[in-house]
Amino acid sequence: MIPVGYLAKSSCKKPDLFELPNVMDIYSVSSDVNDNFADYGDYWKHNGYWLFDSPAIIRMVAQENSIDLQGSKLFYYEAHEVEFTGKEWRTFFPEKFIPVNISAPIGKKLEGFDVVTFYCGNAPECSPLSCCYLAKELHVNSHCLFDSFEEAETSLNIGKFEGSEQGPYRIFAVYSVDWP
């Protein structure tokens, strides 16, 4: 797994129509079901993985743009070194001209593993476990994530994500971290 950055979520609440009693909240990487703190791409403070190098940069973006971070949850992500096209695993890289200088968190708690689409190749797009309700067919934890990397990888390899959103797909380790 390689470090890819941080993101703050303004909401992780499970939608009322999400009919999985074991799912308490949504910790997906994408913002389809749980909202990012802002539509941050317009601010151009993200790194080459389209996430943030540190919580301090997220705070700076919020302060400069009058965005309230009160109640937001902070996440740190690592990604599998390769992405799945639906047929093969291949290497991916950050955006060439956007620097990456990720500060490692002091403490982190592994919450699970998400599978995220990257059809355009740069920013996280869809987390099919939550946005396409694949969680109804696959075993997920209380955060709508896989408990293990192996579960995510096997589900991709045997075609469980076919017919959801178009890939390629990347596996992310999702960590909750405390705001410094």
SULDAVEN-V401681 format. One record per backbone hydrogen bond with DSSP energy under -1.0 kcal/mol. CO is the residue of the C=O (numbers start at 1). NH is the residue of the N-H. Records with the same first field share a line. If there is no record, write none. Layout:
CO->NH + NH
This chain:
2->79
5->77
6->52
7->75
8->37
9->73
12->26
15->18
18->20
20->23
35->10 + 11
38->40
39->42
40->43
47->50
48->95
51->47
52->6
53->103
54->58
55->59
56->60
57->61
58->62
59->63
60->64
61->65
62->67
63->66
69->72
73->9
74->177
75->7
76->175
77->4 + 5
78->173
79->2
83->90
84->169
88->85
90->83
95->98
109->176
112->174
113->146
114->172
116->170
117->125
126->117
127->130 + 131
128->134
129->135
133->136
134->137 + 138
141->144
142->24 + 25
143->27
145->141
146->113
148->152
149->153
150->154
151->155
152->156
153->157
154->158
155->160
156->159
159->162
161->164
168->118
169->84
170->116
171->80
172->114
173->78
174->111 + 112
175->76
176->109
